[in-house]
């Protein structure tokens, strides 16, 4: 996926309801949301690549606790652990998700977001930062003169929102390794 994903959670996100939101880039929860990775309490195993995503989001110790115990916990614990990035009253949750989407749509370059998102997921699995640094160095050398980079700097200097011309469908660098 090349575009940011925003998930909103209200009510109970338990089992598959908890795992389906893990790949989202932003997870916003209602103050009264509840979460549970209850698989062990049902005699089954986690699904949806949740054992890959969850430790990366909240750390191994918390992932072990939540997945082994299968206990249900509230939005404040999810926020403190980093499972969700924000909590809001239920009636404001969707409004906040729309605000975030509008903010991203008007302030970030889609091509830069696509590359960055893919690098975070694909390059973080390397045992060393060297392959990541090599790719980033090549990307930086090539991207400094792109229309998006020029617009980003110009809009900053002019103190206005950018209007990035780059498109994911046509402007991704051809040398990306994926």
N, C-alpha and C positions, 0 to 999 in steps of 0.2 A: 504494500500500500504506500502510495506516495503523498497522500494528503493527511493532515492531522485528523484524528478521530476524537470526538468528545462524547463521553458517556455520562448519562445522569442516572442516579440510583435513588429510588425511593421505595419504601416498603422493605420487604425481605429479599435480599440477594443471597440465596443459599444454594449450595451445590452448583449446578450448571449456571444458575443466575449469578453466582459470584465469579465463576471462571470466565464467562463470556465477556466481562468488562476488562479483564486484565490486559489485553493487547491495546486498549485505548491509550491515547497520549495524555488525555485529561480525563479524570474520573471525579465528577462532582456528585456529592451525596446530600440528600435531605438530612436534616438534623436527627430525624427519627429512623433513619435507615438501619438495617441490621444485616450482618454478613455472616456467612458460615461455610466453611469447606468441610462439610459433614460426611464425606465419603466413608471414612473409617467407621463411623457410627452406623452405616448401612451395610458394611461388609463388602464394599466395593473400593475401587482405586480412583484417584483423581483423573480428570479428563481435560480436554481442551488445551493441552500444553501448559496447564496451570503449574505443574512442577518446574517448568522452565521460567515462566513469567514471575510467579509469586516471590521466589527468593531474590530475584533481581530488583523487585520493587520495595520489599520490606526487610530484606536481609534473611539469612538462613535461619537464625534462631527464632524469629517471629513466624516464618513460614513453617518451620517444624512444629512449633506450638499450635498454630491454627490448624494445620493439616492432620497432625497426629491426634490431637484432642478432639477435633471435630466440633469444638464449641462454637456457639453463636455469640457474636460481639457487636457492639454498637458503632455508630458513625464516629464518635470521638476517638475510640481506640483505632479505628481505621485511619483517621486523619493523623493521629500521633505517630503511627507506624509508617505512614507514607503510601498507604493503599489508595487513599483519595487525596486530592490536592486541595479541596475546599468542601466545607459544609455550609448549607443554607437552610432557612425555613422551607418546608415543602412547597409553599405557594410561590416562592421566589426562585426555585431551582431551575426551571426551564428558561425563565427570563435571563438568569445568569449565564446559562449555557449559550443562549443566543448572543448575549453581549460578548462573550469570549470568542465565539465564531466570527462575529463582525470585526472584533479587534484583530484577529489573525488575518482575516480577509483583506483588511485595509492597511496592515503594517508590515507584513512579512512577504518575502519573495517566494512564490510557489516552487520555483526550481531549487532555490537554496533549502527550503523546507524538505523537499523530496530527497535531496542528496543527504542532508543532515540526518533525517529520520532513518534512511537506509544505512548510513554509516554507524549510527548508534546501535542498531540491531545487528548488523552484519560484522562490524569490526570489533565489537566488544568481546567477542568470543575468542579472539586471538590470545595466545599466551604471552605475547609481548606487544608493546605499543609500536614497534618498528613498522609493521605493515600499514598500520593506520597512519603513522607520520609520513610514510612514503606517498600514500594516496593523497593525504591532505596537502602535502607540499606540491604535488602535481596539480591538484585542483586549484589551489591558491594561485599558482603561477599562471594558470589558464583563465581564471575567472576575473581577475582584477580589471580587465578591460571590457568585460561584457556589458551590455546595456543595463542589466539588472544592477551590477555593481556601481556603474556610473549614476544610475537613478538613485540608488541607496545613499551614496555620498552627497549628491546634489540636493536631494530632498532634506537630508540632515542639515546641510549648510543653509538651506532656504527655510528651515524650520516649518516644513509642511509634511503631510502624509505622502508617502511614496506612491507611485503608480508604476509598478513593475511590469515591463513588457514581456518578460520571459514566460514561456509556456512549457509545462512538463512534457507535453506530447511532442514537442519539437526541439527543445533547447537543453536537454540533459547532455552532459559531456559524453562523447562517444567512447572514452576510455575507462568508464566505470567497470569494475571487475564483475558486476552482476548483471 
